[in-house]
Amino acid sequence: MSLSLYRVVWSLSTAVAIVGVVGLGLDIDPLGGVLVAAGGGILSVLALVAALRHARATTAQRSGGVLPVVFAAVGLLALSLTASATLSPRVPTDVRVVLYATAAQLFLLALEIRPSSASRAVRWCLLFVGHGLVFVGSARVLGWIPSEPGLAVIVYIVGFSILVVHQFWMQQLVDVVIPPQPGTEARYWEGVLLVVVIVAIAAAVASSFTAREGILIPADTLGRSTAVVAGVASVIVLATLAAPGPPPTASEVLTSTGATIVEHAVVIVLALNALVLAVFLVALGLFLWVLGGYLGILVLSVTLEYLQVLHARRRVREPPPSMPEDPPVTVVVAAAFEGPVLPETLEHNLETLSALPFIVVPATKSTDDTVAVARRFETEYPDRLRVIEGTTGSKAGDLNAAWDHVETPYALIVDADEFVDDEFVARGLAHLRDHPDVGVVQGRKAAARPDESQLSRFVSLERQYSTWIDHPFVDDVFEAGHFAGSAAIFRREVSPSVGGWTEGVLTEDIELTIRLYLETDWEVVYDQQMVVWESSPKTVWDLVRQRIRWSRGWAQVTRLHVGSIWRSWRELGWRRTLGLTWVLFIPVSSPFVTVFPIFFLLWFIGFAPPLPILLAIALAVFLLPARSIVYGYAAVADPEIPATVTPTRVVETIVYANLWIVFGWVVQLHSLYLQVAGSPGVWDVTTKTVAGVDAPPEPPHDQDSERERESA
C-alpha cells in the first residue's frame, strides 16, 4: 500500500470511528456501534500490520511469538460480532464491554515487543499494572467488585493509557537508544498520544462522578459529554499506534522541550490522582486514613525543614587551621565541554594552591577546546600539572582511570568550573588527620556570581539552602553525609576499596557514597565551612537539563540501593538508615506530593468529609510558609554570600522559593517518566557562565561580622 493511500485509509478510519463514538453518545444505535467497530477494526489491523513490519525490520523480539497475534485476531473478530446490540441482541451490555476490553488487551499483547535495551523489571511491572487495572475494570463491570459505578471507567482508561504509552516507548527503543527528540516525528506522535491520554483521564474522572449502575453511557449531559470525550480520545490513541509517517508541519506546540516536560508531568499527575480516586470509589472509608498518612508525611517533611533552620542558627564558625607546609594532596580536575571556563579556574587554582600537583582529566568526547586548553596548561606548568585524557565516555570512568596516577595520600576532586582556596584544603586535611575513620570530606559549593542575573539568583538561592542548611543537617543529625561529585577531599584508598566509581549511572557521586556505607567502614562527612565557588548554568534550559540528569540519577540509585540500605539497618544504625532513606526519597517524592488535587476535588464536590476548620487553618499556617522561611533564612543568614535586604529582594526570595517547589516537581515527574519509559540515561552538557575575572569574590571572614550574623 502506498503512503498516500495509507494516509487516506487511516484518516477515513479514524473519522468513521470518531463519528461512531459521537453517535453512541447521542443514542444512535446500532449505527454508532457499527461505525466504531468498522473504523476501530481497520485502525487495529493497520497498527498490527505496522508493528509486524517494524519488528521484522529490526532486532526486537515479539512477546510470545505468533500466539498473541492469533488470540488478537480472534478477539478482534469477537469484538466486531458483539459491538452492536443488533448483531448480538442476547449478549448483555456488561459482557459486551468486557469483551471489548479483553479484545483490546489481546491486541496490545500482539503489538508487544521486547527491545534489548528495555529494563525487564520495569517492562513487566508496567504490563502487570496496566493489564491488572483493566482486569479490575472488567471485574467491576461484571459486578464482581463492590464499589461506586465510576470505578470501571477510571481503571479502564488509566490501565489502557499505561499499556499504550508503554507500547509506544517499546517501539522507540527498538534499535534506538535515545528518547524522541524535540522537533522529530516520534516526538510529535508522542505529544499527540500524551495530550489525548491527558484528556481521556480527565474525562474519565469527570464521568466517574455521574456514572450509574448498569448504564454504559450516563444519562446526564455532563456524563454523556465526558464519556464521548473519553471515547474519542481512545480512538485517537489507537490511531497513533498506526500513525502514517511524518506529522503536519505546524507541530512545534507539541514537540518543543517545554511541551515535552509539561506533558510528561501532567500525564503522571492525572494518572496518579485518578488511581487514588479509584481507591476511594472502592472504599470511601479509607479517605480519612489516606489523608491522614499524606498530611502526616507532609508535616514531617516541613518539620524537618524548620529544624534545619534551628540547626543552622546554632552552628558556630570555627577558625581555619593552618595549612601544612607540604600538603600531601593532588588536585584532580574533571572537565568535559568546559573550554570557556577552564582557563579562568585553572589559572586561579594553580596560583592559590601553589604547593599542590594537579591532574587534569579532559574528556576526549568534548567538541570544544577543553583538551587543547588542558594541554596548554600542561605546557605552561610542566612540573605541576599532568593531563590524563578521559577516553571512557563518562566522568566515572575517567576518574577511575585518573585515580591510578594519584601518588599522594589524598586527592581533592574539583570540577572545571570551580574556584578553590587553601583554606578549603587546610580544613579538609584537618578532618582527615583528626578522624582516621573519615574517608571523604565534602565541602560546600556556592555561586561565584550569585547576582549576575535573575537566573543566577534563582539558582543560588536553592544552592544556599541545600549546601548551607540541608546537607549539614543531614550529616550532623542523621550521619548521612554524601559525596556531591566534586569539592571533596578523598583518602587515596577510599575509591578503590569499593571498586571505584560506577559507570552507567547518572549520579556516580551518591552511588559511590551508598556503596561506601554498605560495603566499608569509611565515613563521609560534610563541612559547610569548606567552600568552593562554582559557575551557574548559563540558561534556563541548561539548568533544566542539569536537574533532569540529577533527578534521573537519584532515581537510579534509589532503585538500586534502597532495599540494601534497609536490609543493612543493623550495620548502618537506625539514624543513618533513616537519613539515607530520606535523602533518596526526597528527589523522587513528587508523585506522592502531587496527589493533593484529588483531595481538594473530593472536598469541593462534597464527595468526602472536609477537615475541621481549625485543623485546616493550623495546617495552612504551618505548611504553606515553610519553603519561604527556610529559603529566606538561607538567603539572609548565609555567612559566605552577603545579602542585601530590601522589600524587592524579600518578595523575589519568596517567589523564587515557591517557584522551586513547582520547578522541582515538574522536573522530577519528567525524569521519572523517562526512567519508567526506559529512556537511556544521557549526560547532557550544562553550559556554565564565564565570570570574566581572575578570581571569585572573597568570602567574608571577619570574625565580628560572623558572630553578628550567627546571633541574628
N, C-alpha and C positions, 0 to 999 in steps of 0.2 A: 504494500500500500504506500503510495507517495505521501510525502509530508503534507502537501496541501489537502489531499483527500482525508488524511488522518485528522487534520485540524477541523475539517467540516464535520466529520462524523463525531468527533469529540465535542465540538461546540453544540451540535444538534442534540446529542445525547444528554449533555448537561442541561440544556434548556428544557428538554422534554421532562427530565426528572424533576427539575425545579417547579415547572408548571404542575406536575402531578402532586408535589407536596402542597402547593398552594390549593389545589383542588381538594385534597383531603381535608385541609383546614376549613374549606368552605362547604364541607359535606357533599362534595361532588364525587360520589362513589357509585359504581365501581371504576369510573373513568380515571379518577385520581390515582387509585392503586395500580391500574394498568399502566399508566404513564410512568409512575415511579418504577415499576418492575421493568418496563421496557428500557427507559433511559439508564436506570441504575444497572441493569443487567449488561447492557452494552459497555458502559464505563468499567464494570468489573472485568469483562472479558479483555478490554483494551489494557487495563492495568496488569492483568495476569500475563498476557502475551508480552507486554513490555518488560515485565520483571523476568520472565523466562529468557527473553532475548538478551537482556542485560547480564544475567547470570552466566549464560553460555559464552559471552564475550569477555568474561572476567574469570578470576581465580577463586571467587567465593563459592562456598558450598551451599546447597539448598538444604534447609532443615527437614529431615525425614525423607529426603529423596522425592519420588513421584507420588507417594501415598497421599500426602496432604492435597496435592493437586486433584487427585481423583475425588477425595472427600469434598473438596471445594466445588468441583463440578456438580456432584450430586446435591450438595447443599444449595447451590445457586438454582438448580432445576427445581428443587422443592420450594425455594423462595418464589420462583416465578409462578408455580402452580397454586401457591397459597396466598399470594399477595392480595388478591381480590376476593371479597366475600362471594361474588358471583361464580368464580371458578371453584370455590370450595365452601359452599354455604353452610356445611355442617361443622366446619372447624371453628372452635371458639376464638374470639379475638385474642385472648391471652396466649393461647397456643400459637396463633399466627405470629404474634410479637416475638415469642421465644424462638420460633423457627427462623424468623428474620434475623435475630441476634446471633443465633448459632451459625447460620449460613455466613454471616459477616465474619465471625470468628474463624471459621474454616477458610474463608477467602484470605484473611490476613495471614493465617498459618501457611497457606500456599505461597504467599509472597515472601515469607520469611527466608532470609539468607544469613549466612554466618561469615562475616568478614574476618580475616585472620587478625586484624588489629583491634577488634572489639573485645572488651572485657567479658569473659564468660559469666562471671558472677553478676555483673551489672545487667547483662543481657537477660539472663534467666530471672533475675529479680523483677525487671520491668515486665517480662512476659507473664510472670506469676501474678503480679499486682494487676496488670491490665485485664487479663482473662478472668482473674478472680473477681474483680469488680463486675464484669459482665455477667458472670455466673450468679453473683448476688442479685443483680438486677433481674435476671430471669427467674430466680427463686422467689423474688418479691412479686413479680407479675403473676406467677402461678399460685401465690398465696401461701408459700411455704415459710415466709419470714413475716412475723407480725411487725408492722411499722406504719408510719404515715404513708399515704399513697405516693407522695412525691419522691420517695427513695429511689424507685426504679429509674426514673428519667435521669437523676443525678449520676448514679453509679454507671449507667449505660454510657452517658456522654463522656464522663471522665475516663472510664475504662477504655473506651474506643479511642479517645484522644491520646492516651498514653500509647496504645498499640500503634496508631497511625504515625505519630511523631517518631516513635522508635523505629518503625519500618522505614520512614524517610531517612533517618540517620544511618541505618544499616546500609542503605543504598549509597549514601555519601561516602561511607568508609570502605566500600569495595574498591580496592586498588588506589584509594586516595587517602592521604594522611593529614589533610587539613580540613577545618570546618568550612562551610560555604562562606566565601569572602564577600564583603560588601560590593555591590555592583555586578555580581555574577548571576547567571541563570539559576543556579541552585539556591542562591540566597533569595532570589525573587520568589521562587516557589515555596521555600521555607517561610518567607514572610506571609505569603497568601495563606499557607496552611495554618500558621500560628494565629493570624488575625481571625480566621474562621473558627479555630478552636476556642479562642477567647470569646467570640460572640456566642458560640454554641454553649459553652459552660455558663456564661451569664444568663442566657435564655433558659437553660435547664434549671438554674437556681430560682429564677423568677417563676417559671412554670411549676416548680415543686410546691409552691405555696397555694396554688389553685387546683392542684390535682385532686380528683375524686375517685373513690374506689370503683374499679371496673370500667372506667371511662378512659379510653386511649387519648382522645382529643378533648381537653376541657371545654366546658360549655360557655364559660365567660369569655369576654373579649380579650382580656389580658392573657388568660391561659391559652386561648387559641393562637394569639399573636406570637407568644413566646415559643409555642410548640412548632409553629410554622417556621420561625426563625431557626430553631434548632434543626428542623428537618432540612431546610435549605442549606444550612451550614454543613450538614452531613453529606449532602450531595456534592458540595464544592470540595470537601475533604477527599471524597472518593475521586473526584475529577483530578485533583493534584497528583494522585498516585499514577494517573495515566497522562500526565502533562505532555503536550505536544511540542516540546522543544523550546526555543528561545521565547522569552516573555515579551510583552509590549515594551516599546521604547521608554515610555514615561513610567519608570518603576523605581525612581530614586527614593520616593517616600518610604517604600518598603525595604529597600536594600542598604540604606545608609548605616553606618556604625551605630549611631544613636538609636535608630529604629530597631536594630537588631537587639541591642541590650535591653531596651524597654519591652520589646515583645517577649523575650525570654523571661524577664522578671514578672511581667503581668500574667503570663500563662501559668507560672508556678504559683503565684499568689492566688489566682482564681481557683486552680485545681485543688490546692490545699484547703482553702476556705469551703469549697464545695464538699470535700470529703468530711470535714468537720461537721458541716450541716447534715450530711448523710448519717453520721453517727448519732446526732441529736434526733433525727427523724426515726431512728430505731429505738432510742431510749432517751427521751427528753429529760428523764430524771438525772441523767449524767451531766446536765448542763452546769449546775452549780459546782459539781465536783471538778469538772474540767476547767471551768472558770477559776475556781479556787487554786488549782495547781498552776494555771497560767499566770495569774496575778502573783502567786507566791514566788515563782521564779523571777518575774519582773521586779518584785520588791527586793528579793535577794540581790539581784544584779545592781539595782540602784543603791541599795545599802552599801555594797562593796565600793561603789564609786564615791559615796560620801566618806566612807572610812579611808579611802585613798587620800582624800584631801586632808583629813586629820593626821594621817601618817606623814604626809609631806610637810605639814606645818611643824611637826616635832623634829624633823631632821636638822642637824647642825652641821655646818660646813667644817671639815677638818683641814688644817693647814697641809699643804702638799709636802711630801717627803723630798729629801734631796736626791738628785739624780746620781747614780753610781758613775764613777769616772770612766769605766769601760763597760757599758751596759751590754750584756750578752744577748742581744735581740737582733733579729733580722726582720726588716720590713718587707712584707710580701704585698705587692700591689697587683690586683687583678683588674684587667682593662679589656673592654670589648666595645667597639664602636664609640670610643671616647677620645678620639683625636683632638677635638676642640678644647676639652677641659684638662687633658692630661698634662700639657706643658706647664700650666699655671700651678697645679697641685704638686707635681713632681719638683718643680723649682723651689716651692715653699718648703716642702717636707724634707728635701735634701739639705736645705740650709738650716732648718730648725733642728733636725735630728742629725747633726753633722758627724756624730760619732758612730752612726749605725750603718751597716751594709744594707743594700736594697736588692730585692729580686722583683723585677717587673715581668708580669705574665700577660703579654698582649695576645688576645685571641686572633688566630690567623683568619678566622671567618669574618673579621671586621673588614668592611668595604671602604672605610675611610683611611686616614693615615695613622691609625693607632700604632701599628707595628713600626712604621717609619719614625714616629716620634720617640718610641721606646729605644730604638736603635741609635737615634741621635744622642739621647741622654747617656746611653752606654758608652758612646764615643767620648762624650764630654767628661764622664766620671768613670773612667776605666777601673779604678781601684775600689770603687764603692758600689757600683751598680752593674748588675748582670741581668741580661734578658733571656728568659726561657719562654719561647713561643708556645702558646697554648693551641694545640692541634687536635684536642679531643672533641671539640664542638660544644662543650659545656663548662661552666665555671667549676663545677665539682671535679670533673676530670682534669681540668687544667691545674687546680690546686693540688690534687693528688700527685701530678707529675712534678710540680714545682717543689713539693714538700721534700722530695729526695735530695734537693740541693740546699736545704736549710742546714747549716752547720753549727748554729748556735743553740743553746738550751731552750731559747724562747723565740717565738715568731709573732710579730704584730701584723695582722691582716687588715688592710685598708682597701677601699675601692678607689677607682681612679679619680673620682670627683671629691674626695675628702681631704681636708686640711687637718693636720695633727701637730701637736707640740710636745715638748719634752716633759711637761707636767703629766700628760697622759701616760707616757711610758713610765715615769717615776712612780706614779700611783699604782699602775698595774704590776710592776715588779715588786713593790712593797707587799701587795696582796699575796703574790706567789711565794715570796720569801717567808712571810709570816704564817702561811697556811699551806703546808705541804700537800694536803688533800685537794686543793683547788687546782683544776686543770685549765680552766678558761676564765679570764676576767673580761667581761663585756663592758664596754664603755657606752656613753651616750652619744647620739647623733643629733646635732642641732643645725638649723638652717643658717648657712653662711650669709645669706641676704634675705632675711625674713620680710623686709618691707620693700623689696624690689618691685613687686606688682601685687595686684589683688590675688592672683593665683598663689604667689609666694606666701602671702599672709594666710590664705586658706590652708595651704599645706603645712606651714609652720605651726599653726595652732594645734592641729591634730598631732604633730610630732612632739610638741611641747607636752601635751597631755600624756602621750604614750611613753615617751622616753624619760620624762622627769617625774611623773606621778604613777603611771600604771606599772611599768617594768620594775621600779624599785619596790613597790608594794608587793608584787607577786614574788619577788626574790626574798624580801625580808620576812613576810608573813607566811608564805607557803613553801619557801625553799625551792622555788621552781624557776630560777633564773635560766635564761636561754641565750644561746649564741644567735646574733642577729645578722649574720652574713659578713660583717666587717666591723671595724673599730673594736677589735678584741685582741688580747694577747694570749697565746696558747703556749703551754709547755710542748716542746718538740715531740714528745712521745704520745701525746693525747690522741691525735688523729689516727696514727697507725694502730692504736690499741683497739679500735673498732673497725679496722679495715679501710679507713679513710672516708672521704665524702662519697655519698651515693649518687651516681649518675642516673639520670632518668626521672628525677623528681624536680619540681619547680622551685621548691624552697629547701635546698640542701642544708641550710643552717639549722632550722628547727628539727629536721630529720636526724641530723648528727647529734643534736642535743638529746633527743629522746633515746637514741641508742647508747649514748654515754651513760645516761641514768639507768637504763635497763641492763647493760652489759658490763659496766665497770663501777668503780667506787669514786671516780672523778666527780668533783663538784664544779658547777658553773655558777659564778657569782656576777652580780651587776653592781657597778659603781657609777652613779649618776654624776659624780664629780670628775670622771674621766670623759672629756668632751672632744669629739671631732666635729668639724664643721663641714656640712655637705651641701651640694648644689641642689636646687629644687627642679622638679620636672619643668620642661620648657613650655609645654602647652597642656590644656585640659586633657587632650587625648593621650598625651604621654603619661599623665597621672592615671587615667583610666586603665591604660594597658599595664602599667606597673601594679596597680591594685588588683587587677584581674589575675595577673600571674601570682601575686601573693595569696589571694583567696583560693585559687585552684591548688597551689602548693600546700597550703594548710589543710585543705580538704583531702589531698592525697595522704598527708602524714596522719591525719585523723583516722582515715580508713585503714592505714597500715598498722598503726600502733596503739590506738586507744584500748583495744582489747588486751594487749600485752601489758599496758600500764595497770589495768585493774587486776590482771592475774598476778602481777608482781607487787601488790599493795603492801604485803608484809615487808618486803625488802625496801621498798621506797618509803614506807611510812604513810600514815593517813594524810598528813598535811601536804606532802609532795604529790601524792596520788590525786587529791582533790585539786591542787594547784595546777598540775599538768592537764587534768581533765578540763578544768575551766579555761585554761589557756587555749586548748584545742577546740573547745565548744564555741567560744565567742566568735571566731572567724567563720563558723558555719551555722550560726544560730538564726540567721534571718528567716528561714522557713518557719521556725517556731514563733518568732516575734510577729510575723506578718499575717497571722491568722486572726488578729483582732477585729478586722472588718465584719466577720460573721457574727461576733458577739454583739456589736453595735446594731447590725441589721436585725437580729432577732429581738433585741430590746425595742428597736424603733417600731417594728410591726406588731409588737405585743405577743410574740410567739414564746418568749421566755421571761421569767420574772426579773424585774430590774433590781439593781443594787440599792440598798438603803441609801438615802440621800446623804447622810452624814459620812457613811463609808466612802461613797463616790467622791465627795469633796475632799476627804482626807487623802485618798489615793491620788487624786489630781494634784493636790498641793505637794505631795511627797514625790511623785514620779515625774511630772511634767518639767519642772525647772532643773532637774538633776544635771542634764548634759550642759546646760548653760552655766551652772555653778562650777562644775569641775573643770570645764574648759576655760571659763573665765578666771578661775583661780590660777590655772596653769599659765595663762597669758600675763596676769598681773604680777604673780609672785616668783616667776622663773628667775633664778639668780644669774643665768647666763645671757638672757635676752631681755634687756631693759624695755619696759613698756611705757608708752605714753597714754595715760588715761584721759580720754576726752569722751564727751557724750557720743560722738560719731563712732569712735572705736569701740565703745561699750556695745552699742547697737550692732555694729559689724560683728563683734565677737559672738553675741547671742545668735545672730542669723547664721554665721558660719558653723557654730557649734551644732545647731539643729539641722543645718544642711548636711553635715557629715553623717547624721543618722540616716537620712534618705539616700545619700550617695553610697554609704556603706551597704545598706540593704540591697539597693539595685545592683551594685557590683557583685555582691555575694550571690544573689539569686542568679544572675547571668553566669557567673563562674560555676555554680552548682549545676546549672542546666548543661553547660559544656561538659562537665565531668560525667554526669549521668548519661548524656548522649553519646559518650565515648570519644569526644573530640580529643585528639592527641595534644599533649601539652607543648606549647611553643613559647620559647623565651623571647618575648618581644623586647626590642631595644627601647630604653627610656632615655630620650634625649634630654640632657641637662642644660641649664643655663650656664653661661660663661660669665664669671664675676667681673672680669676685666681689670682686676687689680692684683697686686702681688701677694696679698695676704688676706685672710678673713678678718672680721672685726675682732678687736681684742675683747675678751670677756671681762666683766667687772670683777676684780679680785680684791677690791678694797674691803678689809675685814669689817670696818664700821658699817659701811653700807650693807654688807651681807647680813650683819646682825639686825639692822633695821628691817630688812626685808623678811628675815625669818620670824621676827616678832610682830610683823604687821598682821 
